[in-house]
């Protein structure tokens, strides 16, 4: 029996071409209509060092990486050792390793505790013989993998052609020879792989994108015409993408000298009437928090796209964690209202960014989009982006509003008429000082109270207007899982599997984190017996945040939390479900 | 000749806010010269933005009836980068003090010079932190006793003018708040300059530096000789480095492409005369192997 879902992990040194190999598999599979999720992992080295690509291809819908891999290719066992505990083989995985590498390996330690197949392949020799260069060993490997596991060979050939199209004809020719040599070598392997082959019906090609690319396109879709940013892993792709595409839509990009400059330039651009955005990661967001308060105080729309990585300090720059939550929610001194949105998958990065601009422009408030390395840098497939996402623009004040113009007029909604340079009759001077309705500085308590109230009042209509959340699984459930951001993927996959197995499990994933969607959370809690809060934050930031707004059922709330560096797995979710399920035998009293 | 009723006068640039500055503060001189320069140039208030950070002098935007933004400490030029890049057609003037510009905002100063950001930056230099009541600034002379240097300032001072010339500003001048006529002329020229125009104004602090600062400055002041070639960087630096003499005037002036020019060039290369791509067209680039 063939399979519908196949995960391959490729491990080597920087020069081994494992990333290229992963790209080609992903491109070919997506082109043939398969679903793909591809992640890469690197050591801290700038060049060289260990690197890995893990590609999951499936004929079915998939929402996360696989916890364990079906096929593992190791060019060098020393490199593999650096991914210990992060790349896990299935009990009966197929493992290919370089024949020249004679390291002693205990396959059980890799997770291959069943009946794995370990094949030593002379990758280097095959590449030299066929293509005349060891550089082609990744292409040789592609030949082997495609032949044995049913990956679309024609599209891989096309991917090779595209990759080497700008090189000399001989280079392309040599790589094609390497590919064929791999196929030939595969045929010489005397094992039956038929039960491990991917079986699927080719379909329409699918888009293959990363979260950072989706976010950048979302910004362009929303009409962003100014981007200021400072390079930082894992958000730099937003800057890279916009440096190419922003000028094409008539906008400008400035790579600033630091994050302080980036956020203040964004506030400047937006004050001047142009939709503006920056992108950063945790350390950069920390530097931006003072100016976040400025945007909040001066009521300037601003979009800050934060891609979380392991922290604190420099932390784990290339790996994911959900631990910027508190600094996004509460960072900055004083009482500084802002909006926090968290996309939960790659495509969501597009919608969350458009929505961030809409909220920022309509409510004159800074909006933080809280992505993470997992969804930011992984590539995944989807059919199309829903483009009818409404785009809102800043409202031009009416002539009446310009009579005795009050920039910070205290209105029922808290939103005041906002002009910008160029509008005659709308001239005002603003500041980061507390101010009256005209924008004139004050340090009077009465005005501070009144204006604080006005600024916070804007959050109420946002809460009423926006209902961003996802619910999965049974309507009335024994277990309700609360999670956010990229944890959605493994949670959703586990919930679907659990329900298919007759277990009543549900999940609730808010997309807007602040203002807190209290009613939606409470409605969900009423429908479930036991609650599990799951997150990738050692100090359980999400759980503690929930407790500030929600009465989580005492004695019936379970927490799964751990630090990042490794994404939440489906297995971890399933283990929690199994652990808690017996406790749901008696329905708890609903606490209000 | 009948008076032009549409002509803007100094009072059109004044707001009804009373400055918070001490009587005798040099910043009044700068503010008044700025009003006059604006009137001289007939700057449209609605197309002009005055930005600042934090400090005594950074209160200035509140007193000018253009669009204004008194932001956070050190970030005036960062905001100006955003305003000018997003809206190149606006007149953008950043102002602030020596602590704001040379200490906490020093990084932005260097890079704004280097980029040749097309804004005017007026630094009111009183060699002291006034708003926080008298601490040492990066421009405070070595040995001077301040609230934060009980035994005298242990550090050498930076000369903002020398720094600006060194890191790429394309128009650099020094002025004195007590010389209204020259200062007005300098501000006018600074606003007219296309590129980063840096005007360091000696603006004494009577409260924390005392009358002696006024007296000392007056003794040291010299006008730049008329035959000075402002395009000669070496000559400019020679005047800047003279000891016991403070030379006012336009020390350095060259024409270079601005940040805006370069970004506009990039836009033209990228976009050409064509229609901008739709979101769908951008997304199509992610259709694999197409």
Boltz contact constraints between the chains, C-beta under 6 A:
constraints:
  - contact:
      token1: [A, 27]
      token2: [B, 288]
      max_distance: 6.0
  - contact:
      token1: [A, 27]
      token2: [B, 289]
      max_distance: 6.0
  - contact:
      token1: [A, 30]
      token2: [B, 288]
      max_distance: 6.0
  - contact:
      token1: [A, 31]
      token2: [B, 288]
      max_distance: 6.0
  - contact:
      token1: [A, 31]
      token2: [B, 289]
      max_distance: 6.0
  - contact:
      token1: [A, 158]
      token2: [B, 289]
      max_distance: 6.0
  - contact:
      token1: [A, 205]
      token2: [B, 287]
      max_distance: 6.0
  - contact:
      token1: [A, 205]
      token2: [B, 288]
      max_distance: 6.0
  - contact:
      token1: [A, 207]
      token2: [B, 286]
      max_distance: 6.0
  - contact:
      token1: [A, 208]
      token2: [B, 288]
      max_distance: 6.0
  - contact:
      token1: [A, 209]
      token2: [B, 286]
      max_distance: 6.0
  - contact:
      token1: [A, 217]
      token2: [B, 282]
      max_distance: 6.0
  - contact:
      token1: [A, 221]
      token2: [B, 279]
      max_distance: 6.0
  - contact:
      token1: [A, 226]
      token2: [B, 86]
      max_distance: 6.0
  - contact:
      token1: [A, 247]
      token2: [B, 266]
      max_distance: 6.0
  - contact:
      token1: [A, 247]
      token2: [B, 267]
      max_distance: 6.0
  - contact:
      token1: [A, 247]
      token2: [B, 270]
      max_distance: 6.0
  - contact:
      token1: [A, 248]
      token2: [B, 270]
      max_distance: 6.0
  - contact:
      token1: [A, 248]
      token2: [B, 271]
      max_distance: 6.0
  - contact:
      token1: [A, 248]
      token2: [B, 277]
      max_distance: 6.0
  - contact:
      token1: [A, 249]
      token2: [B, 276]
      max_distance: 6.0
  - contact:
      token1: [A, 250]
      token2: [B, 271]
      max_distance: 6.0
  - contact:
      token1: [A, 250]
      token2: [B, 276]
      max_distance: 6.0
  - contact:
      token1: [A, 252]
      token2: [B, 85]
      max_distance: 6.0
  - contact:
      token1: [A, 252]
      token2: [B, 263]
      max_distance: 6.0
  - contact:
      token1: [A, 254]
      token2: [B, 85]
      max_distance: 6.0
  - contact:
      token1: [A, 257]
      token2: [B, 107]
      max_distance: 6.0
  - contact:
      token1: [A, 257]
      token2: [B, 111]
      max_distance: 6.0
  - contact:
      token1: [A, 261]
      token2: [B, 78]
      max_distance: 6.0
  - contact:
      token1: [A, 261]
      token2: [B, 108]
      max_distance: 6.0
  - contact:
      token1: [A, 264]
      token2: [B, 75]
      max_distance: 6.0
  - contact:
      token1: [A, 264]
      token2: [B, 78]
      max_distance: 6.0
  - contact:
      token1: [A, 264]
      token2: [B, 79]
      max_distance: 6.0
  - contact:
      token1: [A, 265]
      token2: [B, 78]
      max_distance: 6.0
  - contact:
      token1: [A, 265]
      token2: [B, 81]
      max_distance: 6.0
  - contact:
      token1: [A, 265]
      token2: [B, 82]
      max_distance: 6.0
  - contact:
      token1: [A, 268]
      token2: [B, 79]
      max_distance: 6.0
  - contact:
      token1: [A, 268]
      token2: [B, 82]
      max_distance: 6.0
  - contact:
      token1: [A, 268]
      token2: [B, 83]
      max_distance: 6.0
  - contact:
      token1: [A, 269]
      token2: [B, 82]
      max_distance: 6.0
  - contact:
      token1: [A, 269]
      token2: [B, 86]
      max_distance: 6.0
  - contact:
      token1: [A, 272]
      token2: [B, 83]
      max_distance: 6.0
  - contact:
      token1: [A, 272]
      token2: [B, 86]
      max_distance: 6.0
  - contact:
      token1: [A, 272]
      token2: [B, 87]
      max_distance: 6.0
  - contact:
      token1: [A, 274]
      token2: [B, 86]
      max_distance: 6.0
  - contact:
      token1: [A, 290]
      token2: [B, 72]
      max_distance: 6.0
  - contact:
      token1: [A, 294]
      token2: [B, 71]
      max_distance: 6.0
  - contact:
      token1: [A, 294]
      token2: [B, 72]
      max_distance: 6.0
  - contact:
      token1: [A, 385]
      token2: [B, 283]
      max_distance: 6.0
  - contact:
      token1: [A, 387]
      token2: [B, 279]
      max_distance: 6.0
  - contact:
      token1: [A, 421]
      token2: [B, 49]
      max_distance: 6.0
  - contact:
      token1: [A, 421]
      token2: [B, 67]
      max_distance: 6.0
  - contact:
      token1: [A, 421]
      token2: [B, 90]
      max_distance: 6.0
  - contact:
      token1: [A, 424]
      token2: [B, 46]
      max_distance: 6.0
  - contact:
      token1: [A, 427]
      token2: [B, 45]
      max_distance: 6.0
  - contact:
      token1: [A, 427]
      token2: [B, 46]
      max_distance: 6.0
  - contact:
      token1: [A, 427]
      token2: [B, 67]
      max_distance: 6.0
  - contact:
      token1: [A, 429]
      token2: [B, 61]
      max_distance: 6.0
  - contact:
      token1: [A, 429]
      token2: [B, 62]
      max_distance: 6.0
  - contact:
      token1: [A, 429]
      token2: [B, 68]
      max_distance: 6.0
  - contact:
      token1: [A, 430]
      token2: [B, 69]
      max_distance: 6.0
  - contact:
      token1: [A, 431]
      token2: [B, 70]
      max_distance: 6.0
  - contact:
      token1: [A, 432]
      token2: [B, 71]
      max_distance: 6.0
  - contact:
      token1: [A, 432]
      token2: [B, 72]
      max_distance: 6.0
